[in-house]
Amino acid sequence: MNNKFILLIIVLCLVSGCKNEVNTSQFSYPQLLPAEDGKYSYVVIYPNEHTEHRIPEFMRGYEQNSNLTLGTMMSLENFNLEYSELAIGEAPYYVFLDTNGIVFETSDEREAGEFYLENIHLN
C-alpha cells in the first residue's frame, strides 16, 4: 500500500510538471508591442498626471523617419496600476519594445536618446 502511494505521488508530480509550462510568447502587455517585426514601440513614463506628456526632445523632428509604430505616454502611477508586473519605480522613464518585449529601458534621457538614434532612427 505504501509503495502504491509513493508511486501515485511521483506520477502526479510528473503530470503536474507537464501542465505547468510557461508560454513565453504571451505577454501581459501586448498592447504595448509593435505589430510588425523590425519595428519598435515606446513608453515614456512621467512623474504624475500634471506633468506635460510630450514627445522626448531626442525624438522631435525624427518621428516620421524611424522604425517606431506606437508610442504611449503615461504617469508613473497609472503605468504601475495598469502594468504592475513591470514595476517601474521612477520617472521619467523610457522603455523601448519590439515584437518580443522590452529591448531597452532607462531613467536617463541621454541614454534613451542614444539608443533611439543608434537603433530606431532611420538615417
C-alpha positions in Angstrom: 0.0 0.0 0.0 2.8 2.4 0.9 4.6 1.7 -2.4 1.4 2.5 -4.4 1.0 5.8 -2.5 4.6 6.8 -3.3 4.1 5.8 -7.0 0.9 7.8 -7.1 2.7 10.9 -5.8 5.5 10.5 -8.3 3.1 10.2 -11.2 1.1 13.2 -10.0 4.2 15.3 -9.7 5.3 14.3 -13.2 1.9 15.0 -14.7 1.5 18.4 -12.9 5.0 19.4 -14.1 4.0 18.8 -17.7 0.9 21.0 -17.2 2.9 24.0 -15.8 4.7 25.0 -19.0 5.2 28.8 -19.3 4.2 30.3 -22.6 6.8 32.9 -23.1 5.2 34.1 -26.4 2.3 35.7 -24.5 2.9 39.0 -22.7 0.6 40.6 -20.2 1.1 43.9 -22.1 0.6 43.0 -25.8 -1.0 46.4 -26.5 2.4 48.0 -25.9 4.2 45.9 -28.6 4.5 46.8 -32.2 2.6 44.7 -34.7 5.5 44.2 -37.2 8.9 42.6 -36.9 11.7 45.1 -37.2 9.6 47.9 -35.7 9.6 49.4 -32.2 7.2 51.0 -29.8 8.0 53.1 -26.8 6.6 54.1 -23.5 7.5 57.4 -21.7 6.6 57.4 -18.1 6.2 60.8 -16.4 6.2 61.5 -12.7 2.5 62.4 -12.5 -0.7 63.3 -14.4 0.1 67.0 -14.1 3.4 66.7 -15.9 3.1 67.7 -19.6 3.2 64.4 -21.6 5.3 65.4 -24.5 7.5 63.6 -27.1 11.0 63.5 -25.7 13.4 66.0 -27.1 15.6 63.4 -28.7 12.7 62.2 -30.9 11.4 65.6 -32.1 11.8 66.0 -35.8 12.6 62.4 -36.2 9.2 60.8 -35.5 8.4 60.3 -39.2 11.8 58.9 -40.0 12.1 56.0 -37.7 11.1 52.4 -37.1 8.6 53.4 -34.4 5.0 52.4 -34.9 3.4 53.0 -31.5 4.0 55.4 -28.6 2.5 55.6 -25.2 2.9 58.3 -22.5 1.6 57.7 -19.0 2.1 58.9 -15.4 4.1 56.6 -13.2 1.0 55.9 -11.0 -1.2 54.9 -14.0 1.5 52.9 -15.6 2.1 50.8 -12.4 -1.6 50.3 -12.0 -2.0 49.0 -15.5 1.3 47.2 -15.9 2.2 46.3 -12.3 4.3 43.3 -13.4 6.8 45.7 -15.0 7.3 47.5 -11.6 8.8 50.8 -12.7 9.9 52.8 -9.7 11.0 56.1 -11.0 10.1 58.8 -13.6 10.8 60.0 -16.1 11.4 56.5 -17.5 11.9 55.4 -21.1 11.0 51.9 -22.4 11.5 50.6 -25.9 9.9 47.4 -27.1 10.0 45.2 -30.2 7.6 42.3 -31.0 9.3 40.1 -28.3 9.1 42.6 -25.4 11.4 45.2 -23.8 14.6 45.7 -25.6 15.9 48.8 -23.7 14.8 50.8 -20.6 16.4 53.6 -18.7 15.6 56.6 -16.5 18.4 58.6 -18.2 17.1 60.7 -21.1 20.5 60.9 -22.7 20.8 57.0 -22.7 17.3 56.7 -24.2 18.3 59.2 -26.9 21.4 57.3 -27.8 19.5 54.0 -28.0 16.9 55.7 -30.2 19.4 57.3 -32.6 21.6 54.1 -32.8 18.8 51.5 -33.1 15.5 53.1 -34.2 16.1 56.3 -36.1 16.5 55.7 -39.9 19.3 57.7 -41.3 
